[in-house]
């Protein structure tokens, strides 16, 4: 498993949660 890729994906989801209040993550 590519942990760097996994970490990047999680980070992007976290950023989206902050930038898009209406996102499923928010």
NUNUBA-423424 format. One record per residue: residue number from 1; residue in one letter; x, y, z of N, C-alpha, C in turn. Coordinates in pm, whole numbers, plus 50000, padded with zeros to 5 digits. Each point is the difference from the previous one (the first is absolute). Example, Ala and Ser with C-alpha at 12.3 -4.5 7.8 and 13.67 -1.06 7.14 Angstrom:
2
+-----+---------+-------+-------+-------+-------+-------+-------+-------+-------+-------+
| num | residuo |    nX |    nY |    nZ |   caX |   caY |   caZ |    cX |    cY |    cZ |
+-----+---------+-------+-------+-------+-------+-------+-------+-------+-------+-------+
|   1 |       A | 51319 | 49431 | 50780 | 49911 | 50119 | 50000 | 50090 | 50120 | 50000 |
|   2 |       S | 49965 | 50105 | 49928 | 50082 | 50119 | 50006 | 49923 | 50109 | 50073 |
+-----+---------+-------+-------+-------+-------+-------+-------+-------+-------+-------+
***
This chain:
26
+-----+---------+-------+-------+-------+-------+-------+-------+-------+-------+-------+
| num | residuo |    nX |    nY |    nZ |   caX |   caY |   caZ |    cX |    cY |    cZ |
+-----+---------+-------+-------+-------+-------+-------+-------+-------+-------+-------+
|   1 |       X | 50085 | 49879 | 50000 | 49915 | 50121 | 50000 | 50088 | 50125 | 50000 |
|   2 |       X | 49960 | 50098 | 49921 | 50077 | 50124 | 49992 | 49950 | 50096 | 50108 |
|   3 |       X | 50071 | 50002 | 50112 | 49956 | 50083 | 50113 | 50003 | 50149 | 49967 |
|   4 |       X | 50093 | 50039 | 49915 | 50008 | 50142 | 49964 | 49873 | 50043 | 49926 |
|   5 |       X | 49954 | 49911 | 49911 | 49879 | 50030 | 49923 | 49878 | 50002 | 50093 |
|   6 |       X | 49996 | 49905 | 50093 | 49889 | 49994 | 50096 | 49997 | 50127 | 50085 |
|   7 |       X | 50116 | 50041 | 50048 | 50007 | 50120 | 50083 | 49956 | 50123 | 49924 |
|   8 |       X | 50039 | 50008 | 49873 | 49961 | 50114 | 49917 | 49849 | 50003 | 49982 |
|   9 |       X | 49940 | 49883 | 49978 | 49854 | 49992 | 49982 | 49928 | 50047 | 50125 |
|  10 |       X | 50047 | 49957 | 50116 | 49936 | 50039 | 50126 | 50014 | 50150 | 50022 |
|  11 |       X | 50117 | 50054 | 49966 | 50024 | 50143 | 50017 | 49908 | 50081 | 49910 |
|  12 |       X | 49981 | 49953 | 49875 | 49912 | 50071 | 49907 | 49857 | 49999 | 50052 |
|  13 |       X | 49956 | 49888 | 50057 | 49864 | 49992 | 50054 | 49984 | 50099 | 50115 |
|  14 |       X | 50104 | 50010 | 50084 | 49996 | 50091 | 50114 | 49991 | 50145 | 49953 |
|  15 |       X | 50078 | 50034 | 49897 | 49999 | 50136 | 49945 | 49863 | 50031 | 49939 |
|  16 |       X | 49943 | 49902 | 49927 | 49868 | 50020 | 49940 | 49897 | 50025 | 50109 |
|  17 |       X | 50011 | 49930 | 50112 | 49906 | 50015 | 50111 | 50006 | 50143 | 50054 |
|  18 |       X | 50118 | 50062 | 49994 | 50015 | 50137 | 50050 | 49952 | 50103 | 49898 |
|  19 |       X | 50027 | 49972 | 49872 | 49967 | 50096 | 49895 | 49854 | 49991 | 49956 |
|  20 |       X | 49941 | 49880 | 50011 | 49862 | 49981 | 49952 | 49911 | 49956 | 50115 |
|  21 |       X | 49935 | 50095 | 50069 | 49915 | 49971 | 50116 | 49888 | 49903 | 49967 |
|  22 |       X | 49957 | 49996 | 49874 | 49888 | 49914 | 49962 | 50047 | 49862 | 49957 |
|  23 |       X | 50129 | 49974 | 50014 | 50052 | 49869 | 49961 | 49959 | 49895 | 50103 |
|  24 |       X | 49997 | 49874 | 49960 | 49964 | 49890 | 50091 | 50093 | 49992 | 50121 |
|  25 |       X | 50121 | 50053 | 49986 | 50097 | 49991 | 50108 | 49976 | 50107 | 50106 |
|  26 |       X | 49926 | 50105 | 49962 | 49979 | 50110 | 50091 | 49877 | 49981 | 50086 |
+-----+---------+-------+-------+-------+-------+-------+-------+-------+-------+-------+
***
